[in-house]
Amino acid sequence: MGKNPNLKKEVTKVIPFAQNGDYFFQKGIRAYRKRDLYKARKWLQRAEEMKPSDAAVLSQLAIVLTELGDYQRSNELFMEILDKLEPDMHDCHYFIANNFAYLGLFQESRKHAEEYLTMDPEGEFVDDTEDLLDLLELDADEAEDYVLGQDQLIVMQEEARNLLENGELDEALALLEEIIEEYPHFWSAYNNLALAYFYKGNLAKARDVLEDVLDKNPGNLHALCNLLVFYHYENNQAEMLVLAARLEKVTPILVEHRYKLGATFGLIGRQDLAFKWMRSLQRNGFQGDSTFYYWLANAAYHTSHFTVAEQAWAKVLELSPDKVGTEPWKTTTDADVELEEANQFYKIFNLRFSKSTTVKSVLDQPYASEFVREFAMFTLLNKKDVSSIIAKGSEIAHLLKQNATEQTVKEWFVVFSKAIKESLTLTNASAWASAFHYAWSKNNGYAVSQKEISEQYNVSVSTIRKYVQKIEEIIAKL
């Protein structure tokens, strides 16, 4: 059959799919409704690139940034809307007021809250704004100081944080006291001041500072979490359980608050709640550091979410390869547990002689046992009311550090860990130290005499003989 010349060849029309600003805006909105904040930010930023003058796009992106804790950038977008795009979009003042409140810049917060009520007295957020104003109890004299001193406050806050992280506690205390004197409603400084007192070993003062914060700013989540950690390290079970039950009912929206709550619950051993918050962050696209993935892996494993635990641990190793072999599910014998505990005792003991004892040295470590935690409180935080064996074990280590090798000190903590399990008393520190020094030297091929050791520790030879026998009995059980 011939071809019909009158038939035209059909041409398939390709309709281009335009990924324009509206497309990305809608994707951002859908992600936001699913509480996937990181994807929401990604798509809304794409929409902003294509529609930089669209107030709706900028407003939604700013709201997402608020929930991610980027208050400064959020406010920049809201101010751009008011200054250049939609001056009548009065809701922006409400959101700006909240962002300034989170930043601790309360006078600026008050100014925008009052602006919102003036501009839109029947607006959607009137009740919320009035509640916010109730919390912003700054007098007129303080107000001017806040406006004039915002740049100074940011610089001082960053400097104080660095001092605290670097273990320069006296300097941090002085600066934080200065900040609070100049900015008496800047709660972040109070929380850092409490931590500084805690690390200095002044536990009573640390609690007083937090109670002052909670009296003036009830429900301050960072203060409540810090107080819970204090109770944990003091082994104050009664107060810890009461406060933990209170925080269990809290449902924060902000990412930083969810992380704080999850890490705090992980630290005190409430792995069910730690998993709840860490997993919710991960599902929303949170990209944390190795510490975040450690707490997630630990909580997931102890709540039988084994696949999540393995995936989280893979991220730990990707970010911190030195963590290999320390996974939470690693099978250990009693001897392994005791050796790990001894290593932790030794590390904590040496931190006392370091000028870089940081926040992470104390709070970010999931200590293996109540005894290690108590030893950390005594050694690093100068807690006085500890069990006798903890105090004596530390005293013996100090004597060995003065008279023996560093390896002798390290191996003393292996015996110390076993002595704790055996519920032994270490009353005569000089006797234990001299006997261990002699026994260790003899077992490692060093030619020392009991008389020589007795003179070093100011004990009798007969005392050394008596305590060497005790040392050897412990070593035999290792």
C-alpha distance (Angstrom), angle and dihedral (degrees) to the residues before:
residue distance angle dihedral
M1 . . .
G2 3.80 . .
K3 3.75 125.5 .
N4 3.78 118.6 -97.7
P5 3.80 105.8 -122.6
N6 3.79 90.2 -157.3
L7 3.79 92.7 64.6
K8 3.76 112.8 93.5
K9 3.75 119.3 -145.5
E10 3.76 110.1 -106.3
V11 3.76 113.7 -122.6
T12 3.78 118.1 -152.1
K13 3.76 109.8 -127.0
V14 3.81 115.7 -137.9
I15 3.75 111.9 -149.8
P16 3.80 107.9 -155.8
F17 3.80 116.4 -129.3
A18 3.77 105.1 -134.0
Q19 3.79 115.0 -150.8
N20 3.76 94.3 -160.5
G21 3.80 131.7 161.1
D22 3.81 93.3 -83.1
Y23 3.80 90.4 54.1
F24 3.80 93.3 54.3
F25 3.79 91.4 41.7
Q26 3.80 91.1 57.1
K27 3.81 91.0 46.7
G28 3.79 88.5 51.9
I29 3.79 92.0 50.3
R30 3.82 91.8 50.3
A31 3.80 91.6 49.4
Y32 3.80 90.5 48.6
R33 3.80 92.1 51.9
K34 3.80 88.5 52.3
R35 3.83 87.6 51.3
D36 3.82 90.7 -118.6
L37 3.79 92.0 140.6
Y38 3.78 98.3 173.6
K39 3.79 93.2 53.7
A40 3.80 89.2 44.0
R41 3.80 89.9 55.1
K42 3.81 91.5 47.3
W43 3.82 94.8 52.8
L44 3.79 95.1 40.3
Q45 3.80 91.1 51.4
R46 3.82 87.8 53.5
A47 3.79 88.5 50.5
E48 3.81 90.5 49.3
E49 3.81 90.7 53.5
M50 3.81 89.8 55.8
K51 3.79 97.7 37.5
P52 3.81 106.2 29.1
S53 3.80 92.4 160.4
D54 3.80 97.3 50.2
A55 3.81 107.4 111.6
A56 3.82 92.6 -162.9
V57 3.81 91.7 56.6
L58 3.79 93.7 46.4
S59 3.81 92.1 46.1
Q60 3.80 94.2 51.8
L61 3.81 91.7 46.0
A62 3.80 90.0 49.9
I63 3.83 90.9 52.2
V64 3.81 90.6 51.9
L65 3.81 90.6 48.6
T66 3.80 89.8 53.0
E67 3.78 91.0 55.0
L68 3.80 89.6 49.0
G69 3.80 90.5 52.7
D70 3.81 97.4 -110.7
Y71 3.80 92.4 129.2
Q72 3.79 96.9 158.3
R73 3.82 95.8 54.6
S74 3.80 89.8 42.7
N75 3.78 90.8 56.0
E76 3.80 91.4 47.6
L77 3.81 89.2 58.4
F78 3.80 94.0 45.9
M79 3.80 90.8 49.1
E80 3.81 90.4 49.4
I81 3.80 88.7 54.8
L82 3.80 92.4 50.8
D83 3.80 96.4 41.6
K84 3.80 101.1 40.9
L85 3.80 114.2 9.2
E86 3.80 118.1 28.0
P87 3.83 113.9 4.4
D88 3.81 89.2 175.9
M89 3.81 94.2 58.9
H90 3.81 90.1 104.9
D91 3.80 95.3 172.4
C92 3.80 86.5 77.1
H93 3.80 89.2 72.5
Y94 3.82 90.3 58.2
F95 3.81 92.5 51.8
I96 3.80 92.2 44.4
A97 3.81 89.5 51.8
N98 3.80 90.7 53.9
N99 3.80 92.7 47.8
F100 3.80 91.9 51.5
A101 3.81 89.5 49.1
Y102 3.82 90.6 54.3
L103 3.80 89.2 49.3
G104 3.80 90.0 52.2
L105 3.82 92.9 -116.7
F106 3.77 94.3 129.1
Q107 3.79 101.4 168.4
E108 3.79 91.1 55.6
S109 3.80 87.4 47.5
R110 3.80 91.4 52.5
K111 3.80 92.0 48.3
H112 3.82 93.7 55.7
A113 3.80 93.5 41.0
E114 3.79 90.3 55.3
E115 3.81 90.2 44.8
Y116 3.80 89.9 55.3
L117 3.81 93.3 50.6
T118 3.79 90.6 48.1
M119 3.79 95.1 48.0
D120 3.81 98.4 40.2
P121 3.84 110.6 20.3
E122 3.83 91.1 167.1
G123 3.79 94.9 42.5
E124 3.80 128.6 136.5
F125 3.80 94.0 -106.3
V126 3.80 100.6 44.2
D127 3.81 95.4 112.2
D128 3.79 92.2 45.9
T129 3.78 91.2 48.3
E130 3.79 92.5 51.2
D131 3.81 89.3 50.8
L132 3.78 89.1 51.3
L133 3.79 91.6 51.2
D134 3.80 89.7 52.3
L135 3.81 87.8 60.9
L136 3.78 94.4 47.4
E137 3.76 99.5 77.6
L138 3.77 100.5 166.9
D139 3.76 121.1 143.9
A140 3.81 123.1 -136.1
D141 3.82 94.1 -101.5
E142 3.79 92.4 54.6
A143 3.78 91.5 46.0
E144 3.79 95.9 67.4
D145 3.80 90.8 47.4
Y146 3.79 90.9 55.7
V147 3.78 93.9 50.5
L148 3.79 93.5 46.8
G149 3.78 95.0 42.4
Q150 3.80 105.1 44.9
D151 3.81 94.9 108.1
Q152 3.78 91.0 45.0
L153 3.81 90.7 49.3
I154 3.80 92.8 53.4
V155 3.82 91.6 50.3
M156 3.82 93.0 46.9
Q157 3.80 92.9 46.4
E158 3.82 92.3 52.4
E159 3.80 91.8 47.1
A160 3.82 91.4 50.5
R161 3.79 91.3 49.5
N162 3.80 91.6 52.1
L163 3.81 92.0 48.5
L164 3.79 90.5 50.8
E165 3.81 93.3 48.2
N166 3.81 91.1 48.7
G167 3.79 93.5 51.1
E168 3.82 94.7 -113.8
L169 3.76 90.0 139.3
D170 3.80 102.1 163.7
E171 3.80 90.9 51.9
A172 3.81 90.9 45.6
L173 3.80 91.6 50.2
A174 3.80 92.4 51.3
L175 3.80 93.5 48.5
L176 3.80 94.6 44.8
E177 3.80 91.0 50.3
E178 3.80 88.1 52.0
I179 3.81 91.8 49.9
I180 3.79 92.1 50.4
E181 3.79 91.9 48.2
E182 3.81 90.5 54.0
Y183 3.81 96.9 35.6
P184 3.82 106.1 29.3
H185 3.83 94.4 176.0
F186 3.80 98.0 49.5
W187 3.80 97.3 113.4
S188 3.79 96.7 -174.5
A189 3.81 89.3 66.3
Y190 3.82 90.4 53.0
N191 3.80 91.6 52.3
N192 3.80 91.6 49.8
L193 3.80 90.0 46.4
A194 3.80 89.7 54.4
L195 3.81 90.1 51.4
A196 3.81 90.9 49.1
Y197 3.81 91.3 53.2
F198 3.80 89.6 45.7
Y199 3.80 92.4 53.7
K200 3.79 89.4 47.6
G201 3.80 88.6 56.5
N202 3.81 95.9 -112.1
L203 3.79 94.5 128.2
A204 3.80 95.4 164.3
K205 3.80 91.8 54.6
A206 3.80 91.3 45.9
R207 3.80 90.8 54.9
D208 3.80 91.5 45.7
V209 3.81 90.5 56.0
L210 3.81 92.9 50.0
E211 3.78 92.2 46.7
D212 3.80 88.3 51.8
V213 3.81 89.7 53.2
L214 3.79 92.7 48.2
D215 3.79 91.3 47.1
K216 3.81 91.6 53.8
N217 3.81 97.8 32.1
P218 3.83 107.7 27.0
G219 3.78 114.7 -158.1
N220 3.80 96.2 24.1
L221 3.80 97.6 163.6
H222 3.80 97.7 -156.0
A223 3.81 90.6 52.0
L224 3.81 92.1 48.6
C225 3.81 92.3 48.5
N226 3.81 92.1 47.8
L227 3.79 90.3 49.9
L228 3.81 90.1 51.3
V229 3.82 90.0 52.1
F230 3.81 90.1 49.9
Y231 3.80 90.8 53.2
H232 3.81 89.5 48.7
Y233 3.80 94.3 53.3
E234 3.79 91.4 44.7
N235 3.82 88.1 51.3
N236 3.82 87.8 -125.6
Q237 3.80 94.5 157.9
A238 3.81 97.7 172.9
E239 3.80 95.9 54.4
M240 3.80 91.5 38.6
L241 3.81 93.2 56.0
V242 3.80 92.8 48.4
L243 3.80 93.9 50.1
A244 3.81 93.2 42.1
A245 3.80 89.6 54.4
R246 3.79 88.8 52.0
L247 3.80 93.6 49.8
E248 3.79 90.8 45.7
K249 3.82 87.5 71.5
V250 3.81 94.3 52.2
T251 3.81 117.5 105.6
P252 3.81 108.8 -171.4
I253 3.79 122.3 -168.8
L254 3.79 100.9 -161.3
V255 3.80 118.3 88.6
E256 3.82 94.4 -132.1
H257 3.81 90.8 53.1
R258 3.81 92.7 49.3
Y259 3.80 90.4 49.8
K260 3.81 92.1 47.4
L261 3.80 91.5 49.8
G262 3.81 94.4 45.6
A263 3.80 94.7 47.4
T264 3.80 91.1 46.6
F265 3.79 92.9 52.0
G266 3.80 89.8 46.9
L267 3.79 90.9 52.3
I268 3.81 94.0 52.8
G269 3.81 93.0 45.7
R270 3.83 100.5 -104.0
Q271 3.77 92.8 133.4
D272 3.81 94.7 166.9
L273 3.80 91.4 62.5
A274 3.79 93.5 37.5
F275 3.81 88.7 56.0
K276 3.81 92.0 47.1
W277 3.80 93.9 57.7
M278 3.80 99.8 34.0
R279 3.79 91.5 48.5
S280 3.81 92.0 47.9
L281 3.80 89.4 53.9
Q282 3.79 91.6 49.4
R283 3.80 92.5 49.2
N284 3.79 89.4 52.9
G285 3.80 89.8 56.3
F286 3.80 99.5 -99.7
Q287 3.80 111.0 168.8
G288 3.78 104.5 -154.8
D289 3.78 134.5 177.6
S290 3.81 126.5 -103.2
T291 3.82 90.9 -82.0
F292 3.80 90.8 58.2
Y293 3.80 92.2 50.1
Y294 3.81 90.9 45.6
W295 3.80 91.7 56.8
L296 3.80 90.5 44.5
A297 3.83 92.7 49.9
N298 3.79 92.0 45.7
A299 3.80 94.1 48.3
A300 3.81 92.9 43.0
Y301 3.79 92.8 51.5
H302 3.80 94.2 48.4
T303 3.81 91.2 49.1
S304 3.84 92.7 49.0
H305 3.83 96.0 -108.3
F306 3.77 90.1 133.1
T307 3.80 100.0 164.9
V308 3.80 91.3 52.0
A309 3.81 89.2 47.3
E310 3.81 93.0 53.3
Q311 3.81 92.7 46.3
A312 3.80 91.7 48.6
W313 3.80 91.3 47.8
A314 3.79 90.2 52.8
K315 3.82 86.8 58.5
V316 3.81 90.2 49.5
L317 3.79 90.8 55.5
E318 3.79 91.8 44.1
L319 3.81 90.7 55.2
S320 3.84 98.1 33.0
P321 3.83 111.7 23.6
D322 3.82 90.5 178.7
K323 3.82 88.8 73.0
V324 3.79 92.1 72.6
G325 3.80 111.3 130.8
T326 3.82 94.7 22.0
E327 3.79 99.0 91.2
P328 3.85 114.2 145.2
W329 3.81 93.1 -117.3
K330 3.78 96.5 52.3
T331 3.81 108.7 134.8
T332 3.78 111.5 -118.9
T333 3.78 136.0 -178.5
D334 3.79 123.9 -138.5
A335 3.79 87.9 -100.3
D336 3.82 90.3 53.5
V337 3.80 90.7 50.7
E338 3.80 91.8 49.8
L339 3.81 91.9 47.5
E340 3.81 91.7 49.6
E341 3.79 89.9 47.8
A342 3.82 89.8 50.7
N343 3.80 90.3 50.9
Q344 3.79 90.5 51.7
F345 3.82 91.2 49.2
Y346 3.80 89.1 52.3
K347 3.81 94.7 47.4
I348 3.80 91.7 49.0
F349 3.80 91.6 47.3
N350 3.82 91.2 53.4
L351 3.80 92.5 48.5
R352 3.78 87.6 68.1
F353 3.80 88.8 68.2
S354 3.78 93.9 47.0
K355 3.78 124.5 92.5
S356 3.79 89.8 -151.8
T357 3.80 99.3 67.1
T358 3.80 97.5 148.3
V359 3.76 137.7 -171.6
K360 3.78 90.1 -98.8
S361 3.80 91.3 53.5
V362 3.79 89.3 67.8
L363 3.78 111.9 22.0
D364 3.80 106.1 30.6
Q365 3.78 96.2 56.6
P366 3.82 117.8 94.4
Y367 3.81 93.8 -141.9
A368 3.79 113.0 -147.3
S369 3.77 99.0 -130.7
E370 3.76 147.6 9.2
F371 3.82 88.8 -103.9
V372 3.80 93.4 55.7
R373 3.80 89.6 48.2
E374 3.80 90.8 49.8
F375 3.80 90.7 47.5
A376 3.81 89.8 52.3
M377 3.79 90.9 50.5
F378 3.80 91.0 50.5
T379 3.80 97.7 42.0
L380 3.79 102.3 37.9
L381 3.79 103.2 23.6
N382 3.81 100.2 34.5
K383 3.80 93.6 -125.3
K384 3.80 107.1 177.4
D385 3.79 105.3 -166.4
V386 3.80 99.0 71.1
S387 3.77 131.3 129.7
S388 3.80 116.4 -78.5
I389 3.81 94.5 -116.9
I390 3.82 91.2 57.6
A391 3.80 92.9 51.3
K392 3.81 93.3 44.0
G393 3.80 93.4 46.1
S394 3.79 89.2 55.6
E395 3.82 92.1 46.0
I396 3.80 90.8 52.7
A397 3.80 90.3 49.9
H398 3.81 90.1 52.7
L399 3.80 91.3 51.3
L400 3.80 90.7 50.3
K401 3.80 91.6 47.8
Q402 3.81 89.0 55.4
N403 3.82 95.8 47.0
A404 3.80 110.3 21.6
T405 3.81 141.3 41.6
E406 3.81 125.8 -73.1
Q407 3.80 89.3 -112.5
T408 3.79 88.9 56.9
V409 3.80 89.7 55.0
K410 3.80 91.3 48.5
E411 3.78 94.0 51.0
W412 3.79 91.6 45.5
F413 3.79 88.0 69.1
V414 3.82 89.9 58.7
V415 3.81 88.7 58.7
F416 3.81 90.1 41.0
S417 3.80 91.7 55.0
K418 3.81 90.1 51.7
A419 3.80 91.7 45.8
I420 3.80 89.5 56.8
K421 3.81 91.0 52.4
E422 3.80 89.6 49.3
S423 3.85 90.5 49.9
L424 3.80 90.6 -127.0
T425 3.80 124.0 167.3
L426 3.78 118.5 -125.6
T427 3.78 97.5 -165.3
N428 3.81 100.2 146.6
A429 3.82 103.0 54.4
S430 3.81 95.2 -179.8
A431 3.80 91.4 51.4
W432 3.81 93.4 50.3
A433 3.81 93.1 44.5
S434 3.82 94.7 48.3
A435 3.81 92.8 45.5
F436 3.80 92.8 48.7
H437 3.81 91.1 46.3
Y438 3.82 90.3 53.2
A439 3.82 95.2 42.9
W440 3.81 93.2 47.5
S441 3.82 92.8 47.1
K442 3.81 92.2 48.8
N443 3.81 93.6 47.2
N444 3.82 91.3 49.7
G445 3.80 96.2 49.4
Y446 3.80 100.2 -102.0
A447 3.81 116.3 145.5
V448 3.79 105.2 -130.1
S449 3.78 131.2 142.6
Q450 3.78 128.2 -136.5
K451 3.79 88.5 -124.7
E452 3.81 91.7 56.2
I453 3.82 91.5 49.1
S454 3.81 92.5 45.1
E455 3.80 90.3 57.0
Q456 3.80 91.9 49.8
Y457 3.80 92.8 54.1
N458 3.81 98.5 31.2
V459 3.80 94.6 -121.5
S460 3.80 132.5 122.5
V461 3.80 123.9 -97.0
S462 3.81 89.4 -120.7
T463 3.81 89.6 56.5
I464 3.79 91.0 52.9
R465 3.83 90.9 50.5
K466 3.80 91.2 50.3
Y467 3.80 94.1 50.1
V468 3.79 95.4 40.9
Q469 3.78 86.4 64.3
K470 3.82 89.7 54.5
I471 3.80 90.8 48.3
E472 3.79 92.1 51.1
E473 3.81 91.2 49.7
I474 3.80 89.8 55.6
I475 3.81 93.4 44.9
A476 3.80 89.8 52.1
K477 3.81 89.2 60.9
L478 3.81 95.2 51.4
